[in-house]
Amino acid sequence: MTQTLTDTADKYQVAYLALKEAEEALAKARTTLEADYALNGVTRYSTSNGSVVAIEEVNNRSFDIDRLRLVAPNAFDKVTALKVDTKAFDREVKAGTITPTAVAEVVSLRPTKRVTVGVAV
């Protein structure tokens, strides 16, 4: 069983490292792609196998929350959600602005699983 577990952990680590390497390669390739496309005045080009690689302008929306609350008060609660910034929350706990009692009242834990890859200890 030990060898099977070692093999499984090894395979995961290899896949994890390959993913990280691929993400770095993709970021470098994107930088080169953007520069080469700009230099040649194009926004799309065909690959050797006939696929098209395109750089497209897209619009990401941002909203004026205060204005939305004024112009659409009946829909405001339906289209907005309150989200806690966990890092800011932790800072306020550390600073004493949020008491341990308050933490106990508002925080619930939901167990999840994650896999980490690191140096053995």
C-alpha positions in Angstrom: 0.0 0.0 0.0 2.8 2.4 0.8 4.2 2.2 -2.8 0.7 2.7 -4.2 0.3 5.9 -2.1 3.7 7.1 -3.0 2.9 6.5 -6.7 -0.4 8.4 -6.4 1.2 11.3 -4.6 4.1 11.4 -7.1 1.6 11.4 -10.0 -0.3 14.3 -8.4 2.8 16.3 -7.8 4.0 15.8 -11.4 0.6 16.9 -12.7 0.6 19.9 -10.3 4.1 21.0 -11.4 3.2 20.5 -15.1 0.2 22.8 -14.6 2.3 25.5 -12.9 4.9 25.3 -15.7 2.1 25.4 -18.3 0.6 28.5 -16.6 4.0 30.3 -16.7 4.5 29.3 -20.4 1.0 30.6 -21.2 1.7 33.9 -19.6 4.9 34.3 -21.5 3.3 33.3 -24.7 0.5 35.8 -24.2 3.0 38.6 -23.7 4.8 37.6 -26.9 1.5 37.2 -28.8 0.2 40.7 -27.7 3.5 42.3 -28.7 3.8 40.5 -32.1 0.1 41.2 -33.0 0.6 44.9 -32.1 3.8 45.0 -34.2 2.0 43.5 -37.2 -1.3 45.4 -36.7 -3.5 42.4 -36.4 -5.8 41.1 -33.7 -6.3 37.6 -35.0 -4.2 35.1 -36.9 -4.5 31.4 -37.9 -2.3 28.7 -36.4 -0.6 26.1 -38.5 -3.5 23.7 -37.9 -6.1 26.2 -38.9 -7.3 27.4 -35.5 -7.6 31.1 -34.9 -5.9 32.9 -32.0 -7.6 36.3 -31.5 -7.1 39.1 -29.1 -10.5 40.7 -28.5 -11.6 43.8 -26.7 -14.3 43.0 -24.2 -16.2 45.2 -21.7 -16.2 44.2 -18.1 -19.0 46.0 -16.3 -18.7 47.9 -13.1 -21.6 49.3 -11.2 -22.2 52.4 -9.1 -23.8 50.7 -6.1 -25.1 53.9 -4.5 -26.6 55.1 -7.7 -28.2 51.7 -8.3 -29.8 51.8 -4.9 -31.3 55.2 -5.8 -32.6 54.5 -9.3 -33.8 50.9 -8.7 -34.6 50.5 -5.0 -37.0 47.6 -5.6 -34.5 45.5 -7.4 -31.4 46.5 -5.4 -31.5 43.6 -3.0 -32.3 41.1 -5.8 -29.2 42.0 -7.8 -26.6 42.7 -5.1 -25.0 40.4 -2.5 -23.1 41.1 0.7 -19.7 39.5 0.8 -17.2 39.6 3.6 -13.5 40.3 2.8 -11.9 37.6 4.9 -8.5 39.3 5.0 -10.0 42.6 6.2 -12.1 40.6 8.7 -9.1 38.9 10.1 -7.3 42.3 10.4 -10.2 43.7 12.4 -10.3 40.7 14.7 -6.5 41.1 15.3 -7.0 44.8 15.9 -9.8 44.1 18.4 -12.5 45.9 16.5 -14.3 42.6 16.1 -14.5 40.7 19.4 -14.1 36.9 19.8 -17.8 36.9 20.9 -18.8 38.5 17.7 -16.7 36.1 15.7 -18.4 33.2 17.4 -21.8 34.7 16.5 -21.1 35.4 12.8 -18.6 32.8 11.6 -19.5 29.2 10.8 -17.0 26.7 9.5 -17.7 24.6 6.4 -15.1 21.8 6.1 -13.6 21.4 2.6 -10.7 19.5 1.2 -7.7 20.8 -0.7 -4.5 19.2 -1.9 -1.3 21.0 -1.3 2.1 20.3 -2.8 5.2 21.3 -0.8 8.3 20.3 0.9 8.0 17.3 3.3 8.5 18.2 7.0 
